[in-house]
Amino acid sequence: MSNEFKKYDVAVIGAGPAGLMAGYRAASRGLDVVIFEKMDTPARKLRLTGKGRCNVVNNTDIAGTTDNIRNGARFMQSSLSAFDSAAVMSFFEERGVPLVTERGNRVFPKSGRAGDIAGALIKSAGDAGCDIVNARVTDIIIDDGQAAGIELADGRRIGTKAVIVATGGLSYPLTGSTGDGYEFALKAGHNIIEPRASLVPLECGGTDCAEMQGLSLRNVKLTLKVDDKRIFEAQGELLFTHFGISGPLVLTASAHLCGAEKGSAVASIDLKPALERDVLDKRLLRDFKDNANRDFQNSLGALVPKTMIPIIVRRSGIDPNKKIHSITVKERHGLLDILKSFDVTVTRTRPIDEAVITAGGIDLKEIDPRRMLSKKISNLHFAGEVVDADAFTGGFNLAIAFASGNAAGNYVLEDGVK
């Protein structure tokens, strides 16, 4: 990495997926570009995504992508049209990173290494002529209503003709996402929609979840309700933790909770979604017949994981030592209710620094969606998680990062260098 500064056309703040793509596109147009990254390694957060495998995008069309954008779908339409999932996939495959499409159309590098995606981005930016500099930007220089450069933590001021802010949000702060971009935008006169956690585990009341800590359930159905109104329902994998619930299903559910945090939320788990209630009742009757002389607490092993049994028994109100043949119809139906609707009260999301992504950010009404250009300051562009656009799991948030970075890089100084 270079540490010698010269006069640049464009300064990009942040060497994540959006910043690297923006820098690459701008440099490919012949602009002199510097990318500042305050962490010692570019694309640190990208290297952690998908449990280190990097779900780089979703192999779907533009409608399939926008359908999975929780906030900002209409805003992102323009930049996604210019750089869709197929274009993202071609970008990496043309640079020697073979990709595979897995369940849910999720695209990963064939190697299973997120570092391959990060490496291809960094190399592309470098090959295009970008200087990637390890330094912290503390301020954007605004002169007569125009972005005119940046100031570094050591006090140096570097004049540029345009600035692209791609600093990320507040999630995973150890990777460098500490909200710097919000401060830059505020100084430029932009409104910030309150940042909050999305794609994040959920804390739950009581001790039941903690008692089942480490238990993973597959193929269960999770229904999330706020003030008795269903806001999410899907089937997948769920994990009990010391604080509540996590896992892919819960992370997706949490995105639907954004904006509804103040309501009374309940997560209802259908432990047997493949069986309709009457079919499950017949299954219970068979199991009860086979275990007629056993204690209730010793008869549930074929129905639920061992770790759950004490909690199921407690919730049922049935004496653990009661013989199966003595269980009443009402008690059996009560057990059926629990199996089809194991409810936990959601008290709050986990802290934002544990979130996969940040919801909220720079107000989209103040950004030109085609160019990712500030409507308040000339030659100031934004890209990636720093803006108020976020999506569900499946590669859709990286789609936002790549498309918005591509747009910012393509249109920065579009009228030429003066």
LINVEN-V420887 format. One record per backbone hydrogen bond with DSSP energy under -0.5 kcal/mol. NH is the residue of the N-H (numbers start at 1). CO is the residue of the C=O. If there is no record, write none. Layout:
# LINVEN-V420887
NH/CO
NH/CO
This chain:
# LINVEN-V420887
5/3
8/6
8/159
9/32
10/32
11/162
12/10
12/34
13/164
14/12
14/36
20/16
21/17
22/18
23/19
24/20
25/21
26/22
27/23
28/24
29/25
29/26
30/27
31/26
33/31
34/10
35/131
36/12
36/34
37/133
43/15
44/41
47/43
48/44
48/45
49/45
49/46
51/48
52/48
52/49
53/50
54/49
56/54
56/107
57/107
59/105
60/58
65/61
66/62
67/63
68/65
69/66
70/68
70/390
71/390
76/72
77/73
77/74
78/75
80/76
81/77
82/78
83/79
88/84
89/85
90/86
91/87
92/88
93/89
94/90
95/92
96/93
97/92
98/96
100/108
102/100
102/106
105/102
106/102
106/103
107/57
108/100
109/53
109/54
110/98
112/109
114/52
114/112
116/113
117/113
117/114
118/114
119/115
120/116
121/117
122/118
123/119
124/120
125/121
126/122
127/123
128/124
129/125
129/126
130/125
131/33
132/130
133/35
133/131
135/37
135/133
137/135
138/151
139/151
141/149
142/140
143/141
143/146
144/142
146/143
147/378
148/141
149/141
150/158
151/139
152/156
153/136
155/152
158/150
159/157
160/148
161/8
161/9
162/9
163/379
164/11
165/381
166/13
166/164
172/353
175/172
176/173
177/172
178/176
179/169
182/179
183/179
184/180
185/181
186/182
187/183
188/184
189/186
190/185
193/191
193/361
196/359
198/357
199/251
202/245
203/348
204/243
205/345
211/207
212/208
212/209
213/210
214/240
215/212
217/238
220/236
221/270
222/220
222/234
223/221
223/268
224/232
225/223
225/266
226/229
227/264
229/226
230/228
231/224
232/224
234/222
236/220
238/217
239/246
240/215
241/244
245/202
246/239
249/237
251/247
252/248
253/249
254/250
255/251
255/252
256/252
256/253
257/253
257/254
258/254
258/255
260/257
263/260
265/263
265/346
266/225
267/344
268/223
268/266
269/267
269/342
270/221
270/268
271/269
271/339
272/339
273/270
275/272
276/274
280/276
281/277
282/278
283/279
284/280
285/281
286/282
287/283
288/284
289/285
290/286
291/287
292/289
294/291
296/322
297/320
298/295
299/296
303/300
304/300
308/305
309/305
309/306
310/306
311/308
312/308
313/309
314/310
315/311
316/312
317/313
317/314
318/313
322/319
324/294
325/292
326/323
327/324
332/328
333/329
334/330
335/331
336/332
337/333
338/334
339/335
340/336
341/337
342/269
343/341
344/267
346/265
347/203
347/345
348/203
350/201
354/351
355/352
356/198
356/199
357/198
359/196
359/357
361/193
362/386
363/191
366/363
367/364
368/373
369/367
372/368
373/368
374/380
375/366
378/145
380/377
381/163
381/379
382/372
383/165
386/383
387/384
388/362
389/387
390/71
392/68
396/392
399/395
400/396
401/397
402/398
403/399
404/400
405/401
406/402
407/403
408/404
409/405
410/406
411/407
412/408
414/411
416/413
